[in-house]
Amino acid sequence: MSSHDTPPPAPLLRVDAHQHFWRYRAQDYPWIDDRQGVLRRDFLPDDLKPLLDQHGIDGCIAVQARHGLEETDALLALAAQHPWVVGVVGWVDLRAPDLEQQLARWSDAEKLVGFRHQVQDEPSPSLFMQDPAFNRGVDLLQQRGRVYEVLIKDADLQAAAQFCQRHDVHHLVLDHLGKPDLSQEDPVAWADRIAPLAALPHVSCKLSGLITEADWQRWRPVELLPYFYLALELFGPQRLMFGSDWPVCQLAGSYRDVHQLFESAIHELSADEQAAIRGGTAIRLYGLQGDCP
């Protein structure tokens, strides 16, 4: 059947730009510790789809949660089975001398939109971002038009800004607002630290992962909303996107909690600005097909 035989699909308006799937095995996910028992089970597309439907979200981007080429393969397999999984941010060994050959295995994977490394878990994230082999790998990704996602904590924001300055050929995405330390730092101090990153036009940011940086039992929206407002001021709606960080968000709240917090942060924006953060930014940055499966 040719493309002319099918009607054009409806616009894809809303995207959850950051969530995870896994079949849980303890050795594969060493970052899931004893405090995180709720995460020690499988989380698969059939678990997420009802939550997306409840909140009017048309599609999602599945992001890697473990190191290994098989992680990228597994996420791409799920995306092939579920059209509403519209993109995959996978993992590859960016320091590998045969990186080009590793990337070639996915040359036909249209839904592979980017890569990420869990830099926050390295012994010294700031030093890791200076590693010559790692930087060569990110250079190669950018030359190939692939997004790289920066996962660090706020102690490494300065090093992340220097890293991002070195890599300005393609889009970079900062995960989880740079993981502000909500127990130690007020929002204005965090804004000062993240401003050098926001000043780089090729760097965008995910409005995600904030409730798990707060006190899991006692967080309140009034504590977290200032971070959203400051991110809006620094990055602007065209470089921000919604992400649930499901299922990790369940450590501190439900999908509904995350979504309500996000919606309350953007409700005074214009319709076009809201549309950008809800999905338009993700569609543009990741080169997603702007239609609903």
C-alpha positions as protocol buffer text, in pm:
chain_id: "A"
residue {
  index: 1
  type: MET
  ca { x: 0 y: 0 z: 0 }
}
residue {
  index: 2
  type: SER
  ca { x: 141 y: 340 z: -89 }
}
residue {
  index: 3
  type: SER
  ca { x: 138 y: 636 z: 145 }
}
residue {
  index: 4
  type: HIS
  ca { x: -127 y: 792 z: -80 }
}
residue {
  index: 5
  type: ASP
  ca { x: -374 y: 517 z: 13 }
}
residue {
  index: 6
  type: THR
  ca { x: -395 y: 608 z: 381 }
}
residue {
  index: 7
  type: PRO
  ca { x: -540 y: 926 z: 529 }
}
residue {
  index: 8
  type: PRO
  ca { x: -298 y: 1156 z: 709 }
}
residue {
  index: 9
  type: PRO
  ca { x: -288 y: 1086 z: 1082 }
}
residue {
  index: 10
  type: ALA
  ca { x: -400 y: 1338 z: 1341 }
}
residue {
  index: 11
  type: PRO
  ca { x: -136 y: 1571 z: 1487 }
}
residue {
  index: 12
  type: LEU
  ca { x: 71 y: 1439 z: 1774 }
}
residue {
  index: 13
  type: LEU
  ca { x: 22 y: 1709 z: 2032 }
}
residue {
  index: 14
  type: ARG
  ca { x: 141 y: 1575 z: 2364 }
}
residue {
  index: 15
  type: VAL
  ca { x: 452 y: 1373 z: 2442 }
}
residue {
  index: 16
  type: ASP
  ca { x: 590 y: 1236 z: 2765 }
}
residue {
  index: 17
  type: ALA
  ca { x: 954 y: 1298 z: 2676 }
}
residue {
  index: 18
  type: HIS
  ca { x: 1108 y: 1096 z: 2958 }
}
residue {
  index: 19
  type: GLN
  ca { x: 1005 y: 758 z: 3094 }
}
residue {
  index: 20
  type: HIS
  ca { x: 1156 y: 413 z: 3133 }
}
residue {
  index: 21
  type: PHE
  ca { x: 1069 y: 50 z: 3068 }
}
residue {
  index: 22
  type: TRP
  ca { x: 1244 y: -249 z: 3216 }
}
residue {
  index: 23
  type: ARG
  ca { x: 1225 y: -616 z: 3295 }
}
residue {
  index: 24
  type: TYR
  ca { x: 1375 y: -607 z: 3640 }
}
residue {
  index: 25
  type: ARG
  ca { x: 1684 y: -806 z: 3730 }
}
residue {
  index: 26
  type: ALA
  ca { x: 1881 y: -673 z: 4026 }
}
residue {
  index: 27
  type: GLN
  ca { x: 2220 y: -710 z: 3860 }
}
residue {
  index: 28
  type: ASP
  ca { x: 2106 y: -495 z: 3566 }
}
residue {
  index: 29
  type: TYR
  ca { x: 1991 y: -202 z: 3778 }
}
residue {
  index: 30
  type: PRO
  ca { x: 2245 y: -147 z: 4059 }
}
residue {
  index: 31
  type: TRP
  ca { x: 2119 y: 208 z: 4109 }
}
residue {
  index: 32
  type: ILE
  ca { x: 1787 y: 73 z: 4244 }
}
residue {
  index: 33
  type: ASP
  ca { x: 1872 y: 44 z: 4613 }
}
residue {
  index: 34
  type: ASP
  ca { x: 1689 y: -81 z: 4920 }
}
residue {
  index: 35
  type: ARG
  ca { x: 1494 y: 244 z: 4959 }
}
residue {
  index: 36
  type: GLN
  ca { x: 1351 y: 195 z: 4611 }
}
residue {
  index: 37
  type: GLY
  ca { x: 1171 y: -134 z: 4654 }
}
residue {
  index: 38
  type: VAL
  ca { x: 867 y: -11 z: 4461 }
}
residue {
  index: 39
  type: LEU
  ca { x: 1084 y: -13 z: 4147 }
}
residue {
  index: 40
  type: ARG
  ca { x: 1194 y: -374 z: 4184 }
}
residue {
  index: 41
  type: ARG
  ca { x: 951 y: -522 z: 3933 }
}
residue {
  index: 42
  type: ASP
  ca { x: 882 y: -509 z: 3561 }
}
residue {
  index: 43
  type: PHE
  ca { x: 752 y: -184 z: 3410 }
}
residue {
  index: 44
  type: LEU
  ca { x: 634 y: -229 z: 3053 }
}
residue {
  index: 45
  type: PRO
  ca { x: 421 y: -48 z: 2793 }
}
residue {
  index: 46
  type: ASP
  ca { x: 96 y: -205 z: 2907 }
}
residue {
  index: 47
  type: ASP
  ca { x: 156 y: -50 z: 3250 }
}
residue {
  index: 48
  type: LEU
  ca { x: 214 y: 298 z: 3109 }
}
residue {
  index: 49
  type: LYS
  ca { x: -47 y: 324 z: 2834 }
}
residue {
  index: 50
  type: PRO
  ca { x: -350 y: 369 z: 3066 }
}
residue {
  index: 51
  type: LEU
  ca { x: -167 y: 654 z: 3243 }
}
residue {
  index: 52
  type: LEU
  ca { x: -93 y: 830 z: 2914 }
}
residue {
  index: 53
  type: ASP
  ca { x: -455 y: 788 z: 2807 }
}
residue {
  index: 54
  type: GLN
  ca { x: -586 y: 927 z: 3137 }
}
residue {
  index: 55
  type: HIS
  ca { x: -382 y: 1244 z: 3089 }
}
residue {
  index: 56
  type: GLY
  ca { x: -440 y: 1298 z: 2718 }
}
residue {
  index: 57
  type: ILE
  ca { x: -82 y: 1217 z: 2620 }
}
residue {
  index: 58
  type: ASP
  ca { x: -39 y: 1074 z: 2271 }
}
residue {
  index: 59
  type: GLY
  ca { x: 309 y: 924 z: 2284 }
}
residue {
  index: 60
  type: CYS
  ca { x: 628 y: 885 z: 2485 }
}
residue {
  index: 61
  type: ILE
  ca { x: 1004 y: 864 z: 2458 }
}
residue {
  index: 62
  type: ALA
  ca { x: 1159 y: 562 z: 2629 }
}
residue {
  index: 63
  type: VAL
  ca { x: 1495 y: 647 z: 2788 }
}
residue {
  index: 64
  type: GLN
  ca { x: 1771 y: 402 z: 2880 }
}
residue {
  index: 65
  type: ALA
  ca { x: 1807 y: 300 z: 3243 }
}
residue {
  index: 66
  type: ARG
  ca { x: 2107 y: 62 z: 3224 }
}
residue {
  index: 67
  type: HIS
  ca { x: 2434 y: 37 z: 3038 }
}
residue {
  index: 68
  type: GLY
  ca { x: 2457 y: -216 z: 2756 }
}
residue {
  index: 69
  type: LEU
  ca { x: 2380 y: -239 z: 2386 }
}
residue {
  index: 70
  type: GLU
  ca { x: 2101 y: -482 z: 2472 }
}
residue {
  index: 71
  type: GLU
  ca { x: 1920 y: -196 z: 2650 }
}
residue {
  index: 72
  type: THR
  ca { x: 1892 y: -3 z: 2324 }
}
residue {
  index: 73
  type: ASP
  ca { x: 1784 y: -317 z: 2138 }
}
residue {
  index: 74
  type: ALA
  ca { x: 1518 y: -396 z: 2400 }
}
residue {
  index: 75
  type: LEU
  ca { x: 1370 y: -45 z: 2394 }
}
residue {
  index: 76
  type: LEU
  ca { x: 1363 y: -41 z: 2015 }
}
residue {
  index: 77
  type: ALA
  ca { x: 1183 y: -378 z: 2017 }
}
residue {
  index: 78
  type: LEU
  ca { x: 917 y: -235 z: 2249 }
}
residue {
  index: 79
  type: ALA
  ca { x: 885 y: 75 z: 2030 }
}
residue {
  index: 80
  type: ALA
  ca { x: 835 y: -147 z: 1725 }
}
residue {
  index: 81
  type: GLN
  ca { x: 550 y: -326 z: 1903 }
}
residue {
  index: 82
  type: HIS
  ca { x: 383 y: -9 z: 2032 }
}
residue {
  index: 83
  type: PRO
  ca { x: 344 y: 277 z: 1781 }
}
residue {
  index: 84
  type: TRP
  ca { x: 282 y: 530 z: 2059 }
}
residue {
  index: 85
  type: VAL
  ca { x: 639 y: 476 z: 2186 }
}
residue {
  index: 86
  type: VAL
  ca { x: 753 y: 740 z: 1938 }
}
residue {
  index: 87
  type: GLY
  ca { x: 1122 y: 758 z: 2027 }
}
residue {
  index: 88
  type: VAL
  ca { x: 1404 y: 581 z: 2209 }
}
residue {
  index: 89
  type: VAL
  ca { x: 1703 y: 738 z: 2384 }
}
residue {
  index: 90
  type: GLY
  ca { x: 1941 y: 446 z: 2399 }
}
residue {
  index: 91
  type: TRP
  ca { x: 2287 y: 363 z: 2532 }
}
residue {
  index: 92
  type: VAL
  ca { x: 2610 y: 298 z: 2349 }
}
residue {
  index: 93
  type: ASP
  ca { x: 2969 y: 295 z: 2473 }
}
residue {
  index: 94
  type: LEU
  ca { x: 3067 y: 643 z: 2364 }
}
residue {
  index: 95
  type: ARG
  ca { x: 3431 y: 577 z: 2458 }
}
residue {
  index: 96
  type: ALA
  ca { x: 3460 y: 268 z: 2241 }
}
residue {
  index: 97
  type: PRO
  ca { x: 3718 y: 282 z: 1959 }
}
residue {
  index: 98
  type: ASP
  ca { x: 3467 y: 102 z: 1734 }
}
residue {
  index: 99
  type: LEU
  ca { x: 3181 y: 341 z: 1809 }
}
residue {
  index: 100
  type: GLU
  ca { x: 3101 y: 392 z: 1442 }
}
residue {
  index: 101
  type: GLN
  ca { x: 3054 y: 17 z: 1396 }
}
residue {
  index: 102
  type: GLN
  ca { x: 2838 y: -1 z: 1709 }
}
residue {
  index: 103
  type: LEU
  ca { x: 2614 y: 277 z: 1580 }
}
residue {
  index: 104
  type: ALA
  ca { x: 2585 y: 103 z: 1243 }
}
residue {
  index: 105
  type: ARG
  ca { x: 2382 y: -178 z: 1400 }
}
residue {
  index: 106
  type: TRP
  ca { x: 2096 y: 73 z: 1442 }
}
residue {
  index: 107
  type: SER
  ca { x: 2135 y: 259 z: 1111 }
}
residue {
  index: 108
  type: ASP
  ca { x: 1779 y: 165 z: 1010 }
}
residue {
  index: 109
  type: ALA
  ca { x: 1620 y: 230 z: 1351 }
}
residue {
  index: 110
  type: GLU
  ca { x: 1401 y: 531 z: 1278 }
}
residue {
  index: 111
  type: LYS
  ca { x: 1278 y: 558 z: 1636 }
}
residue {
  index: 112
  type: LEU
  ca { x: 1630 y: 581 z: 1781 }
}
residue {
  index: 113
  type: VAL
  ca { x: 1641 y: 957 z: 1847 }
}
residue {
  index: 114
  type: GLY
  ca { x: 1933 y: 993 z: 2087 }
}
residue {
  index: 115
  type: PHE
  ca { x: 2168 y: 848 z: 2344 }
}
residue {
  index: 116
  type: ARG
  ca { x: 2243 y: 891 z: 2712 }
}
residue {
  index: 117
  type: HIS
  ca { x: 2506 y: 779 z: 2961 }
}
residue {
  index: 118
  type: GLN
  ca { x: 2439 y: 779 z: 3335 }
}
residue {
  index: 119
  type: VAL
  ca { x: 2722 y: 1024 z: 3403 }
}
residue {
  index: 120
  type: GLN
  ca { x: 2579 y: 1099 z: 3748 }
}
residue {
  index: 121
  type: ASP
  ca { x: 2679 y: 747 z: 3858 }
}
residue {
  index: 122
  type: GLU
  ca { x: 3044 y: 780 z: 3755 }
}
residue {
  index: 123
  type: PRO
  ca { x: 3295 y: 817 z: 4045 }
}
residue {
  index: 124
  type: SER
  ca { x: 3371 y: 1173 z: 3929 }
}
residue {
  index: 125
  type: PRO
  ca { x: 3110 y: 1301 z: 3684 }
}
residue {
  index: 126
  type: SER
  ca { x: 3297 y: 1627 z: 3624 }
}
residue {
  index: 127
  type: LEU
  ca { x: 3615 y: 1443 z: 3529 }
}
residue {
  index: 128
  type: PHE
  ca { x: 3421 y: 1195 z: 3316 }
}
residue {
  index: 129
  type: MET
  ca { x: 3284 y: 1482 z: 3106 }
}
residue {
  index: 130
  type: GLN
  ca { x: 3644 y: 1585 z: 3032 }
}
residue {
  index: 131
  type: ASP
  ca { x: 3748 y: 1239 z: 2913 }
}
residue {
  index: 132
  type: PRO
  ca { x: 3886 y: 1272 z: 2557 }
}
residue {
  index: 133
  type: ALA
  ca { x: 3739 y: 943 z: 2436 }
}
residue {
  index: 134
  type: PHE
  ca { x: 3395 y: 1032 z: 2571 }
}
residue {
  index: 135
  type: ASN
  ca { x: 3410 y: 1373 z: 2405 }
}
residue {
  index: 136
  type: ARG
  ca { x: 3509 y: 1215 z: 2074 }
}
residue {
  index: 137
  type: GLY
  ca { x: 3206 y: 990 z: 2104 }
}
residue {
  index: 138
  type: VAL
  ca { x: 2971 y: 1282 z: 2165 }
}
residue {
  index: 139
  type: ASP
  ca { x: 3130 y: 1463 z: 1868 }
}
residue {
  index: 140
  type: LEU
  ca { x: 3046 y: 1164 z: 1650 }
}
residue {
  index: 141
  type: LEU
  ca { x: 2686 y: 1155 z: 1775 }
}
residue {
  index: 142
  type: GLN
  ca { x: 2643 y: 1522 z: 1694 }
}
residue {
  index: 143
  type: GLN
  ca { x: 2788 y: 1475 z: 1348 }
}
residue {
  index: 144
  type: ARG
  ca { x: 2526 y: 1202 z: 1296 }
}
residue {
  index: 145
  type: GLY
  ca { x: 2246 y: 1433 z: 1409 }
}
residue {
  index: 146
  type: ARG
  ca { x: 2174 y: 1241 z: 1728 }
}
residue {
  index: 147
  type: VAL
  ca { x: 2065 y: 1410 z: 2048 }
}
residue {
  index: 148
  type: TYR
  ca { x: 2280 y: 1348 z: 2355 }
}
residue {
  index: 149
  type: GLU
  ca { x: 2114 y: 1373 z: 2696 }
}
residue {
  index: 150
  type: VAL
  ca { x: 2312 y: 1504 z: 2993 }
}
residue {
  index: 151
  type: LEU
  ca { x: 2233 y: 1325 z: 3321 }
}
residue {
  index: 152
  type: ILE
  ca { x: 2416 y: 1489 z: 3610 }
}
residue {
  index: 153
  type: LYS
  ca { x: 2342 y: 1631 z: 3954 }
}
residue {
  index: 154
  type: ASP
  ca { x: 2360 y: 1997 z: 4037 }
}
residue {
  index: 155
  type: ALA
  ca { x: 2710 y: 1971 z: 4189 }
}
residue {
  index: 156
  type: ASP
  ca { x: 2833 y: 1912 z: 3834 }
}
residue {
  index: 157
  type: LEU
  ca { x: 2641 y: 2191 z: 3660 }
}
residue {
  index: 158
  type: GLN
  ca { x: 2953 y: 2398 z: 3600 }
}
residue {
  index: 159
  type: ALA
  ca { x: 3135 y: 2106 z: 3439 }
}
residue {
  index: 160
  type: ALA
  ca { x: 2822 y: 2028 z: 3237 }
}
residue {
  index: 161
  type: ALA
  ca { x: 2814 y: 2384 z: 3103 }
}
residue {
  index: 162
  type: GLN
  ca { x: 3175 y: 2355 z: 2991 }
}
residue {
  index: 163
  type: PHE
  ca { x: 3098 y: 2016 z: 2833 }
}
residue {
  index: 164
  type: CYS
  ca { x: 2799 y: 2155 z: 2646 }
}
residue {
  index: 165
  type: GLN
  ca { x: 3000 y: 2452 z: 2521 }
}
residue {
  index: 166
  type: ARG
  ca { x: 3237 y: 2206 z: 2353 }
}
residue {
  index: 167
  type: HIS
  ca { x: 2953 y: 2029 z: 2173 }
}
residue {
  index: 168
  type: ASP
  ca { x: 2739 y: 2279 z: 1986 }
}
residue {
  index: 169
  type: VAL
  ca { x: 2688 y: 2102 z: 1651 }
}
residue {
  index: 170
  type: HIS
  ca { x: 2352 y: 1950 z: 1750 }
}
residue {
  index: 171
  type: HIS
  ca { x: 2093 y: 1955 z: 2028 }
}
residue {
  index: 172
  type: LEU
  ca { x: 2184 y: 1858 z: 2382 }
}
residue {
  index: 173
  type: VAL
  ca { x: 1919 y: 1792 z: 2646 }
}
residue {
  index: 174
  type: LEU
  ca { x: 1965 y: 1835 z: 3021 }
}
residue {
  index: 175
  type: ASP
  ca { x: 1765 y: 1578 z: 3215 }
}
residue {
  index: 176
  type: HIS
  ca { x: 1563 y: 1656 z: 3527 }
}
residue {
  index: 177
  type: LEU
  ca { x: 1653 y: 2027 z: 3554 }
}
residue {
  index: 178
  type: GLY
  ca { x: 2007 y: 1924 z: 3644 }
}
residue {
  index: 179
  type: LYS
  ca { x: 1880 y: 1754 z: 3960 }
}
residue {
  index: 180
  type: PRO
  ca { x: 1881 y: 2047 z: 4204 }
}
residue {
  index: 181
  type: ASP
  ca { x: 1968 y: 1957 z: 4562 }
}
residue {
  index: 182
  type: LEU
  ca { x: 1640 y: 2063 z: 4718 }
}
residue {
  index: 183
  type: SER
  ca { x: 1764 y: 2003 z: 5071 }
}
residue {
  index: 184
  type: GLN
  ca { x: 2064 y: 2235 z: 5041 }
}
residue {
  index: 185
  type: GLU
  ca { x: 1991 y: 2506 z: 4790 }
}
residue {
  index: 186
  type: ASP
  ca { x: 1717 y: 2761 z: 4730 }
}
residue {
  index: 187
  type: PRO
  ca { x: 1570 y: 2806 z: 4379 }
}
residue {
  index: 188
  type: VAL
  ca { x: 1747 y: 3135 z: 4307 }
}
residue {
  index: 189
  type: ALA
  ca { x: 2089 y: 2987 z: 4390 }
}
residue {
  index: 190
  type: TRP
  ca { x: 2010 y: 2692 z: 4162 }
}
residue {
  index: 191
  type: ALA
  ca { x: 1904 y: 2932 z: 3885 }
}
residue {
  index: 192
  type: ASP
  ca { x: 2238 y: 3110 z: 3910 }
}
residue {
  index: 193
  type: ARG
  ca { x: 2418 y: 2778 z: 3871 }
}
residue {
  index: 194
  type: ILE
  ca { x: 2213 y: 2657 z: 3576 }
}
residue {
  index: 195
  type: ALA
  ca { x: 2209 y: 2992 z: 3392 }
}
residue {
  index: 196
  type: PRO
  ca { x: 2534 y: 2924 z: 3198 }
}
residue {
  index: 197
  type: LEU
  ca { x: 2376 y: 2609 z: 3056 }
}
residue {
  index: 198
  type: ALA
  ca { x: 2052 y: 2788 z: 2972 }
}
residue {
  index: 199
  type: ALA
  ca { x: 2253 y: 3056 z: 2792 }
}
residue {
  index: 200
  type: LEU
  ca { x: 2362 y: 2798 z: 2533 }
}
residue {
  index: 201
  type: PRO
  ca { x: 2097 y: 2799 z: 2257 }
}
residue {
  index: 202
  type: HIS
  ca { x: 2161 y: 2436 z: 2159 }
}
residue {
  index: 203
  type: VAL
  ca { x: 2084 y: 2312 z: 2514 }
}
residue {
  index: 204
  type: SER
  ca { x: 1727 y: 2224 z: 2611 }
}
residue {
  index: 205
  type: CYS
  ca { x: 1590 y: 2090 z: 2938 }
}
residue {
  index: 206
  type: LYS
  ca { x: 1336 y: 1839 z: 3061 }
}
residue {
  index: 207
  type: LEU
  ca { x: 1084 y: 1946 z: 3323 }
}
residue {
  index: 208
  type: SER
  ca { x: 1108 y: 1607 z: 3488 }
}
residue {
  index: 209
  type: GLY
  ca { x: 1239 y: 1419 z: 3786 }
}
residue {
  index: 210
  type: LEU
  ca { x: 1184 y: 1693 z: 4042 }
}
residue {
  index: 211
  type: ILE
  ca { x: 960 y: 1520 z: 4296 }
}
residue {
  index: 212
  type: THR
  ca { x: 1218 y: 1247 z: 4355 }
}
residue {
  index: 213
  type: GLU
  ca { x: 1481 y: 1512 z: 4433 }
}
residue {
  index: 214
  type: ALA
  ca { x: 1252 y: 1640 z: 4712 }
}
residue {
  index: 215
  type: ASP
  ca { x: 1151 y: 1468 z: 5035 }
}
residue {
  index: 216
  type: TRP
  ca { x: 958 y: 1169 z: 4900 }
}
residue {
  index: 217
  type: GLN
  ca { x: 694 y: 1177 z: 5174 }
}
residue {
  index: 218
  type: ARG
  ca { x: 663 y: 1548 z: 5248 }
}
residue {
  index: 219
  type: TRP
  ca { x: 719 y: 1744 z: 4924 }
}
residue {
  index: 220
  type: ARG
  ca { x: 464 y: 2010 z: 4836 }
}
residue {
  index: 221
  type: PRO
  ca { x: 403 y: 2182 z: 4502 }
}
residue {
  index: 222
  type: VAL
  ca { x: 480 y: 2523 z: 4653 }
}
residue {
  index: 223
  type: GLU
  ca { x: 841 y: 2410 z: 4711 }
}
residue {
  index: 224
  type: LEU
  ca { x: 891 y: 2286 z: 4356 }
}
residue {
  index: 225
  type: LEU
  ca { x: 703 y: 2534 z: 4139 }
}
residue {
  index: 226
  type: PRO
  ca { x: 973 y: 2804 z: 4167 }
}
residue {
  index: 227
  type: TYR
  ca { x: 1213 y: 2572 z: 3983 }
}
residue {
  index: 228
  type: PHE
  ca { x: 966 y: 2541 z: 3696 }
}
residue {
  index: 229
  type: TYR
  ca { x: 909 y: 2916 z: 3681 }
}
residue {
  index: 230
  type: LEU
  ca { x: 1283 y: 2989 z: 3680 }
}
residue {
  index: 231
  type: ALA
  ca { x: 1341 y: 2726 z: 3411 }
}
residue {
  index: 232
  type: LEU
  ca { x: 1073 y: 2893 z: 3199 }
}
residue {
  index: 233
  type: GLU
  ca { x: 1248 y: 3225 z: 3244 }
}
residue {
  index: 234
  type: LEU
  ca { x: 1593 y: 3086 z: 3164 }
}
residue {
  index: 235
  type: PHE
  ca { x: 1523 y: 2841 z: 2882 }
}
residue {
  index: 236
  type: GLY
  ca { x: 1189 y: 2957 z: 2741 }
}
residue {
  index: 237
  type: PRO
  ca { x: 909 y: 2724 z: 2629 }
}
residue {
  index: 238
  type: GLN
  ca { x: 1081 y: 2634 z: 2301 }
}
residue {
  index: 239
  type: ARG
  ca { x: 1363 y: 2461 z: 2491 }
}
residue {
  index: 240
  type: LEU
  ca { x: 1159 y: 2288 z: 2761 }
}
residue {
  index: 241
  type: MET
  ca { x: 960 y: 1967 z: 2755 }
}
residue {
  index: 242
  type: PHE
  ca { x: 745 y: 1761 z: 2987 }
}
residue {
  index: 243
  type: GLY
  ca { x: 873 y: 1429 z: 3118 }
}
residue {
  index: 244
  type: SER
  ca { x: 712 y: 1211 z: 3384 }
}
residue {
  index: 245
  type: ASP
  ca { x: 1021 y: 1007 z: 3478 }
}
residue {
  index: 246
  type: TRP
  ca { x: 780 y: 716 z: 3523 }
}
residue {
  index: 247
  type: PRO
  ca { x: 817 y: 472 z: 3694 }
}
residue {
  index: 248
  type: VAL
  ca { x: 1094 y: 634 z: 3901 }
}
residue {
  index: 249
  type: CYS
  ca { x: 849 y: 910 z: 3996 }
}
residue {
  index: 250
  type: GLN
  ca { x: 653 y: 651 z: 4194 }
}
residue {
  index: 251
  type: LEU
  ca { x: 912 y: 677 z: 4470 }
}
residue {
  index: 252
  type: ALA
  ca { x: 756 y: 1012 z: 4562 }
}
residue {
  index: 253
  type: GLY
  ca { x: 416 y: 1025 z: 4395 }
}
residue {
  index: 254
  type: SER
  ca { x: 186 y: 910 z: 4119 }
}
residue {
  index: 255
  type: TYR
  ca { x: 187 y: 989 z: 3749 }
}
residue {
  index: 256
  type: ARG
  ca { x: -109 y: 1216 z: 3825 }
}
residue {
  index: 257
  type: ASP
  ca { x: 94 y: 1404 z: 4089 }
}
residue {
  index: 258
  type: VAL
  ca { x: 373 y: 1472 z: 3839 }
}
residue {
  index: 259
  type: HIS
  ca { x: 134 y: 1577 z: 3566 }
}
residue {
  index: 260
  type: GLN
  ca { x: -66 y: 1807 z: 3792 }
}
residue {
  index: 261
  type: LEU
  ca { x: 252 y: 1977 z: 3915 }
}
residue {
  index: 262
  type: PHE
  ca { x: 363 y: 2035 z: 3557 }
}
residue {
  index: 263
  type: GLU
  ca { x: 24 y: 2164 z: 3441 }
}
residue {
  index: 264
  type: SER
  ca { x: -2 y: 2403 z: 3734 }
}
residue {
  index: 265
  type: ALA
  ca { x: 340 y: 2543 z: 3641 }
}
residue {
  index: 266
  type: ILE
  ca { x: 243 y: 2622 z: 3281 }
}
residue {
  index: 267
  type: HIS
  ca { x: -126 y: 2713 z: 3307 }
}
residue {
  index: 268
  type: GLU
  ca { x: -69 y: 3087 z: 3271 }
}
residue {
  index: 269
  type: LEU
  ca { x: 136 y: 3053 z: 2953 }
}
residue {
  index: 270
  type: SER
  ca { x: -10 y: 3115 z: 2609 }
}
residue {
  index: 271
  type: ALA
  ca { x: -163 y: 2826 z: 2416 }
}
residue {
  index: 272
  type: ASP
  ca { x: 137 y: 2812 z: 2181 }
}
residue {
  index: 273
  type: GLU
  ca { x: 382 y: 2808 z: 2472 }
}
residue {
  index: 274
  type: GLN
  ca { x: 190 y: 2531 z: 2646 }
}
residue {
  index: 275
  type: ALA
  ca { x: 178 y: 2329 z: 2324 }
}
residue {
  index: 276
  type: ALA
  ca { x: 556 y: 2359 z: 2286 }
}
residue {
  index: 277
  type: ILE
  ca { x: 630 y: 2225 z: 2634 }
}
residue {
  index: 278
  type: ARG
  ca { x: 365 y: 1953 z: 2616 }
}
residue {
  index: 279
  type: GLY
  ca { x: 501 y: 1808 z: 2295 }
}
residue {
  index: 280
  type: GLY
  ca { x: 613 y: 2053 z: 2029 }
}
residue {
  index: 281
  type: THR
  ca { x: 965 y: 2094 z: 2165 }
}
residue {
  index: 282
  type: ALA
  ca { x: 1017 y: 1717 z: 2182 }
}
residue {
  index: 283
  type: ILE
  ca { x: 883 y: 1666 z: 1831 }
}
residue {
  index: 284
  type: ARG
  ca { x: 1121 y: 1929 z: 1694 }
}
residue {
  index: 285
  type: LEU
  ca { x: 1434 y: 1841 z: 1891 }
}
residue {
  index: 286
  type: TYR
  ca { x: 1414 y: 1466 z: 1844 }
}
residue {
  index: 287
  type: GLY
  ca { x: 1283 y: 1479 z: 1489 }
}
residue {
  index: 288
  type: LEU
  ca { x: 975 y: 1280 z: 1585 }
}
residue {
  index: 289
  type: GLN
  ca { x: 706 y: 1220 z: 1332 }
}
residue {
  index: 290
  type: GLY
  ca { x: 455 y: 1491 z: 1416 }
}
residue {
  index: 291
  type: ASP
  ca { x: 159 y: 1261 z: 1393 }
}
residue {
  index: 292
  type: CYS
  ca { x: -31 y: 1028 z: 1617 }
}
residue {
  index: 293
  type: PRO
  ca { x: 21 y: 655 z: 1565 }
}
